[in-house]
Each structure stands twice: as C-alpha cells, then as structure tokens.
Amino acid sequence: MSIANILIGDDKKDVRDSLSEKLHQEGYEITTAEDGHDALEQLRKKRFNVVLTKAQMPGMDGLELLNRIKSSGIDTKVILTTENGTIPKAIEAVKFGAFHYLDKFDVSDDSKLKRVLEAALESHPPGLMIDDCRLMIEKISPINNRQSTINNPKNQPSEKGLHHLIGNSRQMQEIYSLITRVAASNATVLIGGETGTGKNLVAKAIYHQSLRCRRPFIKVDCAGIPEELLESDLFGHLRGAFTTAVRDKKGKFELADKGTLLLDDIDCLPMKLQAKLLRVLQDREFEKLGGISTQEVDVRIIAASNQDLQEAVANKTFRADLFYRLNVIHIYLPPLRDRLDDLEALAENFLSVYNRKNGMNISGISPQAIKMMKNYSCLGNVRELENAIERAVVLKQRGYIEPEDLKLLSQQNASVLLEKLTVDHHIPLRDYLKNAEEQKILATLKQYNWKRKDTAEALGISRITLYNKIKEYRLER
C-alpha cells in the first residue's frame, strides 16, 4: 500500500514540528515548508497528495500559494488552516478551489484533522499517477454521471450528490460548480429561488458531498409547524416545560449534532426564534425549553427561502444580523422560464421516472408538446412540470405525450393555453403572470375543496405563502 505524501506549510516552526510529528505517527510521509515560496519549490520537486498550509503567512500566503497551485495545474488537494478562523478567508479559499479549511481549533482536534485528510485522500489517493487520478475523477464526476442520466433517461437516478439536479444550461453549470466548492467547507448556506426550483435538492447535494455526509441530515419546515411548537421542535424541551411536556424531548439541533440542519422557509421563522437561532450560529450553543443549562452543538446550517430576505429585513419582519449570518454563501436557483434549455432534459427525466414507477411504456414527448411547455411559464417551476408529466404518463399509458395530454392549469386545456399565449402578446408579462397565478391558486383550492393544507402541498408552497396569496387576490369560496 502506497504512503500518502503531505506537505505542511507554516511560518511557525513549533506548529510545523507539532503537525509533522502528529501526522507521521498516523503513517503519512511528511515534508515541511516555512512559507509559500518554499512550499512551491517543494511542489516543483515532488508530487504531494495533500498540501496543508496556513492561510496567513508573510510573503506568499496560503491563498496565493493555492492560486499558484491551481493556475500551474499541479495535481494535489489543498487544505488551508487559519488562526482566527475568519469566515471571509474561508469563503475566499473555497472559491479559489481549496478542498477544505480548518481553524486553529480544528487543527488541534486530532479526529477532525484526520477526517478531513482522509476525505481529501479518498478523492486523491496515493499510488496513482497524475493521469490515473484525472481518469478516476472523470469516472466518478457527479456532473458526468448526471450527464449520462440525461443521455440515457432509463438509468435510475442516484439518490446522492448532484444527480437529481438536471440541466446543462450556463446557470446550472455555475450552480454545480458552486455546490461542489461550498460542500467542502462548513460555511452556512442560504438557498434562494421561487417555489419548485429545487432548493431542497441543492441542500441535499451539498450535504452528500460534504465531510458531514455520514452524519444526520435533518429538515425543519419553518412554515409548516405552529409557532408554539416550533421552538420545542428546534431546541427540545424538558419534562414539565409546558402542560403537555410529559417527558424530555430532543430537538432537531441536538439530533443533527455533527451533521447538517436544513431550515426550509426560513422567512417564516418567528422573530423570537430568530434571536435564538442567531445565538446558535454565533456561539454554537442553546438551551432547551424549561432548562437552564447550556448545551453545545456542532451543526452546519443550510437555510432556504422563496422570499426575498433582504426585502424582509427592510420590512422589519426578519432580523438583519441573522440575515448576514445566514447569507455567508448564497445560491440562487433561477426559475424554469429563465433556463428553458433545460426543460426538455427535465421532462424526459420525469418521463423515465414515472414510466418506471407506474409500469407504463410512454415512448416519448412530441416536439409540439415540448414547444408548448417552453411557451408556458410554469409558476410552479420544476415541480409543476414534474406533476404535469406524471399526470400525462398515468392518463396516456402508451404512445407519445402530445400537447393535449399536458394539463398544466387545472381549468385550462394545454392547447387552448398555447393559443392564448400566441395571441395575447400585448399583455404585460407581470400582469399575465399574476393573473395565471391567481387562476392556478383558485383552481387548486376548488380541486381540494378549499382545504388549505392540501392545496399548499399540491402547489408546492408553504401554508403561510398560500394564506398571503389568498389575501392578496381576495379569493373566496
């Protein structure tokens, strides 16, 4: 078995010696460098699997060294260490292509350091020549696997990584790249975008590619849990904290310790809990309901919202300090109408999925149906497109899906909609979309007998968003 070569770069000799001794005992071959220039010289002489270098050094610092390594095409993984653990430096490192970053507490934590090195070596194992490494990476690349799923939609999509994110548009390629870079860090991520654009899929992709992928991934729907229960759900409670608290309960933060917590519809979080969440992000500690002792927690936070949080801050419905804490890394998912190049691949993928799930044998989707879908602004985005394809597969059963098989609005036939879109070009887009949204919500409310929970689930929005829309459009039975 080949021994992994690790290069340690740090301007402090005692740190170099300590890390060198510690990693040598783990069986690694260690070389040290006193600054970035020295490290670069070592890299020219010898191949290293991992470079563990300090971010802040006199002369050439770790970030410049990282940039030199990437621009020179040197085949190695770079892990940066930082004494003050500043978030901006960490983000900059990830953007430049660092595999991971560690603060001084992480470096002194032997188990954490070992996990990060093992993860780096898994993607860049010792004993492989450079060409072999590149070939291996091409074989396991999530984007290449995703591409093969598009080209061969009968393949079952993987449950992990980027595979459920379909699309080759420029916007999606940028998102894939950002996910891959962000996943290696512990930075808090805020995912924005309209309803149905795939925010949950992005959160899961970040989790599955992160170092926390073997730890829990827990989702909390901030809009779907009543305010009086949400605090207990997040932070847990002790027996007797309130009338129905007959036993102790662990909250989602405690359950997600060492893992990842997705806070969906974060804009619906009550102001009282926003303050408590801010404390967790700042101090990594919280108190259970009814308790007085402080509990430490190590959780990566991913938040998602279909609302503009900056606007919510301006309206004083969302704390500015919490917004800045959440918005360390921002990923925006564009609506489907802004990436129509991906629509056909998405539709074909859904056709394959629902053919298999329902035991159907639909041959494909006609060019006319694809054209019709591209001319229809899916207010529900990818989720609405998926529902339309599933409905068409179940009702059609065989042959090709045609425009008349796609009922995209509950009260409007698809062929009629296509004709309307062609004729009504004089209608301003904003007015047209608002009218279509109103009709879609009204039709779905009637379909589910005005049961708001069922209607919200069918539309793929939160109940609070539905309540606001009903009020905005003054919808009545």
C-alpha positions in Angstrom: 0.0 0.0 0.0 1.4 3.4 -1.0 2.1 6.0 1.6 0.4 9.4 1.3 2.7 12.4 0.9 1.7 15.5 2.8 3.3 18.9 2.6 2.9 21.2 5.6 3.3 24.9 5.1 3.5 27.2 8.2 5.7 30.1 9.1 5.9 28.9 12.8 8.4 26.2 13.4 6.7 24.8 16.5 3.5 24.4 14.6 5.3 22.6 11.7 7.1 20.3 14.1 3.9 19.5 16.0 1.8 18.7 12.9 4.7 16.8 11.4 5.1 14.6 14.4 1.3 14.1 14.8 0.8 13.1 11.1 3.9 11.0 10.9 2.5 8.9 13.7 -0.6 8.3 11.5 1.7 6.8 8.9 2.0 9.7 6.5 5.2 10.9 4.8 5.7 14.5 5.8 7.6 17.4 4.2 7.6 20.9 5.7 7.9 24.4 4.2 8.4 27.7 6.1 6.4 29.9 3.7 4.6 29.8 0.4 7.7 30.2 -1.8 9.3 27.3 0.0 6.2 25.2 -0.5 6.0 26.0 -4.2 9.6 24.9 -4.6 8.9 21.6 -2.8 5.9 21.1 -5.1 8.1 21.5 -8.2 10.4 18.7 -6.9 7.9 16.2 -5.7 4.3 15.1 -6.0 2.2 15.5 -2.9 -1.3 14.1 -2.3 -2.3 16.9 0.1 -0.9 20.4 0.9 -1.8 21.5 4.4 -0.9 25.2 4.5 -1.5 28.2 6.7 -3.7 30.9 5.1 -1.9 33.9 6.7 1.9 33.9 6.2 4.4 36.6 5.5 5.5 36.9 1.9 3.4 34.4 -0.2 0.5 33.4 2.0 -1.6 30.3 1.7 -4.3 31.9 -0.6 -1.6 33.0 -3.1 0.0 29.6 -2.9 -3.4 28.0 -3.6 -3.9 30.2 -6.6 -0.4 29.3 -7.9 -1.1 25.6 -7.5 -4.4 25.8 -9.4 -3.0 28.0 -12.2 0.0 25.8 -12.6 -2.1 22.6 -12.9 -0.3 20.9 -10.0 -2.4 17.8 -9.1 -2.9 18.0 -5.3 -5.6 18.8 -2.7 -5.1 22.0 -0.7 -6.4 22.4 2.9 -5.9 25.8 4.4 -5.6 26.5 8.1 -6.3 29.8 9.7 -5.5 31.1 13.2 -8.5 33.4 13.6 -11.0 31.3 11.6 -12.4 34.3 9.7 -15.4 33.5 7.5 -14.3 35.8 4.6 -10.9 34.0 4.3 -12.6 30.6 4.4 -15.1 31.6 1.6 -12.2 33.0 -0.5 -10.3 29.8 -0.1 -13.3 27.7 -1.2 -13.9 30.0 -4.2 -10.2 29.6 -5.2 -10.6 25.8 -5.1 -9.4 24.7 -1.7 -10.6 21.3 -0.7 -11.3 22.4 2.9 -10.3 24.9 5.5 -9.6 24.4 9.2 -9.4 26.9 12.1 -6.9 26.5 14.9 -9.4 24.5 17.0 -10.0 22.1 14.1 -6.2 21.6 13.7 -5.8 20.8 17.3 -8.7 18.3 17.1 -6.9 15.1 16.1 -10.1 13.3 15.0 -11.3 16.3 12.9 -7.9 16.7 11.2 -7.8 13.0 10.5 -11.3 13.0 8.9 -10.5 15.9 6.6 -7.3 14.3 5.5 -9.0 11.0 4.9 -11.7 12.7 2.8 -9.0 14.5 0.7 -7.1 11.3 0.2 -10.3 9.4 -0.9 -10.6 11.8 -3.8 -6.9 11.9 -4.5 -5.5 8.5 -3.3 -1.7 7.7 -3.0 -0.2 5.4 -5.5 -1.9 6.8 -8.6 -0.1 8.8 -11.3 -1.5 12.1 -12.3 -3.2 10.9 -15.4 -4.7 8.0 -13.4 -6.1 10.5 -10.9 -7.7 12.6 -13.6 -9.2 9.5 -15.2 -10.6 8.3 -11.8 -12.1 11.8 -11.2 -13.7 11.8 -14.6 -15.3 8.4 -13.9 -16.8 9.4 -10.6 -17.6 13.1 -11.5 -21.1 13.9 -10.4 -21.7 16.1 -13.4 -20.6 13.4 -15.8 -22.8 10.9 -14.1 -25.6 13.4 -14.3 -25.0 13.9 -18.0 -25.2 10.1 -18.6 -28.6 10.1 -16.8 -29.8 12.8 -19.2 -28.5 11.0 -22.3 -29.9 7.7 -21.1 -33.0 8.6 -19.1 -33.8 4.9 -18.5 -31.0 4.8 -16.0 -32.2 5.1 -12.4 -31.0 8.4 -11.0 -28.8 8.3 -7.9 -30.2 9.4 -4.6 -27.0 11.4 -3.8 -24.8 14.2 -5.0 -25.8 16.3 -8.0 -27.6 13.6 -9.9 -31.1 14.9 -9.2 -30.2 18.3 -10.5 -30.9 18.1 -14.2 -29.7 20.6 -16.7 -26.8 21.8 -18.8 -27.7 25.5 -19.0 -25.0 28.0 -18.1 -26.9 28.9 -14.9 -27.0 25.3 -13.7 -23.3 24.6 -14.6 -22.4 27.5 -12.3 -24.6 26.1 -9.6 -23.0 22.7 -9.9 -19.6 24.3 -9.5 -20.6 26.3 -6.5 -22.2 23.4 -4.8 -19.0 21.3 -5.2 -16.8 24.1 -3.8 -19.1 25.0 -1.0 -19.7 21.4 0.1 -16.1 21.1 1.3 -16.5 23.9 3.8 -18.5 24.3 6.9 -19.9 27.7 5.9 -23.6 28.5 6.3 -25.5 28.5 3.1 -28.6 30.4 2.1 -30.5 29.0 -0.9 -33.0 31.3 -2.7 -35.4 30.9 -5.5 -39.0 30.6 -6.4 -41.2 27.7 -5.3 -40.4 24.5 -7.1 -37.0 25.4 -8.4 -35.2 22.6 -6.4 -33.9 24.3 -3.3 -34.2 21.1 -1.2 -32.2 19.1 -3.9 -29.4 21.6 -3.7 -29.3 21.3 0.1 -29.1 17.5 -0.2 -26.4 17.8 -2.8 -24.3 20.0 -0.5 -24.8 17.5 2.3 -23.9 14.4 0.3 -20.7 16.0 -0.9 -19.6 17.4 2.5 -17.5 15.9 5.2 -20.7 15.5 7.3 -22.3 13.1 4.8 -22.2 10.2 7.2 -23.8 12.3 9.9 -27.5 13.2 10.2 -29.3 15.4 7.6 -32.5 16.8 9.2 -35.0 19.2 7.6 -37.3 21.6 9.5 -40.3 23.1 7.7 -40.4 26.5 9.5 -43.8 27.3 7.8 -45.5 24.0 8.5 -45.1 23.9 12.3 -47.2 26.1 14.5 -45.2 28.8 16.3 -45.9 27.4 19.8 -44.4 24.0 18.8 -41.6 25.2 16.6 -39.3 26.2 19.5 -39.6 22.8 21.1 -39.1 21.1 17.7 -35.9 23.0 17.1 -34.3 23.1 20.6 -36.2 20.4 22.5 -37.7 20.6 26.0 -37.5 19.2 29.5 -40.4 17.4 31.2 -42.8 19.9 32.7 -41.6 22.8 30.5 -45.3 23.2 29.5 -48.6 21.4 30.1 -48.2 18.6 27.6 -44.5 18.1 28.1 -44.8 14.7 29.9 -41.2 13.6 29.0 -37.9 15.1 27.9 -37.6 15.6 24.1 -34.5 16.2 21.9 -34.8 19.0 19.4 -33.7 19.0 15.8 -30.4 20.8 16.7 -29.4 18.1 19.1 -30.4 15.3 16.7 -28.4 16.9 13.9 -25.2 17.3 16.0 -22.1 16.8 13.8 -24.4 16.8 10.8 -26.5 19.2 8.7 -29.7 21.0 9.5 -31.9 22.4 6.7 -34.2 25.2 7.8 -36.8 25.4 5.0 -39.0 28.5 4.6 -36.6 30.4 7.0 -38.6 33.6 6.3 -41.5 32.2 8.3 -39.4 31.8 11.5 -40.9 34.0 14.2 -38.8 36.9 15.5 -38.5 35.3 18.9 -36.9 32.2 17.4 -34.7 34.3 15.1 -32.9 35.6 18.1 -32.4 32.1 19.5 -31.1 30.8 16.1 -28.7 33.7 15.9 -27.2 32.7 19.2 -26.7 29.1 17.9 -24.9 30.4 14.8 -22.7 32.8 16.9 -21.9 30.7 19.9 -22.8 27.1 18.9 -24.9 26.6 22.0 -28.5 26.7 23.1 -30.9 25.9 26.0 -33.8 23.6 25.9 -37.3 24.8 26.8 -37.6 24.6 30.6 -33.9 24.2 31.1 -31.2 26.5 32.4 -28.0 24.6 31.4 -26.3 25.5 28.1 -25.8 22.7 25.5 -23.0 22.9 22.9 -23.8 21.8 19.3 -21.8 21.4 16.1 -24.3 21.7 13.2 -24.0 23.1 9.7 -26.9 25.3 8.8 -28.4 25.4 5.4 -31.4 27.8 5.1 -33.9 28.1 2.2 -36.5 30.7 1.3 -38.7 31.5 -1.7 -38.9 35.1 -0.4 -36.5 38.0 -0.7 -34.9 38.1 2.7 -33.4 41.5 2.1 -36.8 42.9 1.5 -38.0 41.1 4.7 -35.2 42.9 6.6 -36.2 46.2 5.1 -39.8 45.5 6.2 -38.5 44.6 9.7 -40.0 41.0 9.5 -36.5 39.4 9.5 -33.5 40.3 11.6 -30.7 41.9 9.7 -28.0 40.3 11.9 -29.5 36.9 11.3 -29.7 37.5 7.6 -26.0 38.4 7.4 -25.1 35.3 9.4 -27.1 33.1 7.1 -26.0 34.7 3.9 -22.4 33.6 4.1 -22.7 31.7 0.8 -25.8 32.5 -1.3 -27.0 30.1 -4.0 -29.9 31.4 -6.2 -31.9 28.9 -8.3 -33.3 30.6 -11.4 -36.9 29.9 -12.4 -37.5 27.4 -15.1 -38.6 30.1 -17.6 -35.1 31.5 -17.3 -33.4 28.2 -18.2 -35.6 26.8 -20.9 -32.7 25.0 -22.4 -33.0 22.5 -19.5 -36.8 21.9 -20.0 -36.5 19.0 -22.5 -33.9 17.1 -20.4 -36.1 17.6 -17.2 -39.2 16.4 -19.0 -37.5 13.3 -20.4 -36.1 12.5 -17.0 -39.5 12.8 -15.4 -41.0 10.6 -18.2 -38.4 7.9 -17.4 -39.1 8.1 -13.7 -42.9 7.8 -13.9 -42.8 5.2 -16.7 -40.8 3.1 -14.3 -42.9 3.9 -11.2 -46.2 3.2 -12.8 -45.2 0.3 -15.1 -46.1 2.4 -18.2 -44.4 2.5 -21.6 -44.8 6.0 -22.9 -42.5 6.3 -25.9 -41.6 9.9 -25.6 -42.7 13.5 -25.7 -43.6 15.0 -29.1 -41.8 18.2 -30.3 -45.1 20.0 -30.3 -45.6 19.2 -26.6 -42.0 20.4 -25.8 -42.7 23.6 -27.7 -45.9 24.1 -25.8 -44.2 23.6 -22.5 -41.5 26.1 -23.4 -44.2 28.7 -24.2 -45.9 28.2 -20.8 -44.4 30.0 -17.8 -44.5 27.3 -15.1 -45.4 29.2 -12.0 -44.6 26.0 -10.0 -41.3 25.7 -11.9 -39.7 22.2 -12.0 -42.3 20.8 -9.5 -45.2 21.8 -11.7 -43.5 20.4 -14.8 -43.0 17.1 -12.9 -46.7 17.0 -11.9 -47.8 17.6 -15.5 -45.6 14.8 -16.8 -46.7 12.4 -14.1 -50.3 13.1 -14.8 -49.8 12.7 -18.6 -48.0 9.3 -18.1 -50.8 7.9 -15.9 -53.6 9.0 -18.2 -51.9 8.4 -21.6 -50.3 4.9 -20.7 -48.8 4.4 -24.2 -47.7 6.3 -27.3 -46.2 9.8 -27.3 -47.2 12.7 -25.0 -48.9 15.4 -27.1 -49.9 19.0 -26.1 -53.5 17.9 -25.3 -52.1 15.4 -22.7 -50.4 18.1 -20.7 -52.9 19.8 -18.3 -50.7 22.5 -16.9 -53.5 24.6 -15.4 -56.4 22.9 -13.7 -59.0 25.0 -15.6 -57.3 25.4 -18.9 -56.5 22.9 -21.6 -52.9 23.0 -22.8 -53.7 23.5 -26.4 -56.0 26.5 -25.5 -53.3 27.9 -23.4 -50.8 27.7 -26.2 -53.2 29.6 -28.5 -53.8 32.2 -25.8 -50.0 32.7 -25.3 -49.6 33.2 -29.0 -52.4 35.7 -29.3 -52.1 37.8 -26.2 -48.6 39.3 -26.7 -49.9 42.8 -25.8 -50.5 41.8 -22.2 -47.6 42.9 -19.9 -45.7 39.9 -18.6 -46.1 40.9 -14.9 -49.9 41.2 -15.3 -50.1 37.9 -17.2 -48.2 36.0 -14.6 -50.2 37.4 -11.7 -53.4 36.5 -13.5 -52.2 33.0 -14.2 -51.0 32.6 -10.6 -54.4 33.7 -9.3 -56.3 31.3 -11.6 -53.9 28.5 -10.7 -54.4 29.0 -6.9 -58.2 29.4 -7.2 -58.5 26.2 -9.3 -56.4 24.2 -6.9 -58.4 25.5 -3.9 -61.6 24.3 -5.6 -60.0 21.0 -6.5 -59.1 20.3 -2.9 -62.4 21.7 -1.5 -60.6 24.7 0.0 -58.5 22.6 2.3 -55.5 24.9 2.6 -53.0 22.3 3.8 -53.7 20.0 0.8 -53.8 23.0 -1.5 -50.4 24.3 -0.3 -48.9 20.8 -0.7 -50.3 20.4 -4.2 -49.0 23.9 -5.2 -45.6 23.2 -3.6 -45.8 26.3 -1.4 -46.0 26.8 2.4 -49.3 27.4 4.1 -48.3 30.9 5.1 -47.5 31.7 1.4 -50.9 30.4 0.4 -52.7 32.5 3.1 -50.9 35.6 1.9 -51.8 34.8 -1.8 -55.5 34.2 -0.8 -55.5 37.6 0.9 -53.7 39.3 -1.9 -56.1 38.1 -4.6 -59.1 38.3 -2.3 -60.1 34.7 -3.1 -63.3 33.4 -1.6 -65.4 30.3 -1.7 
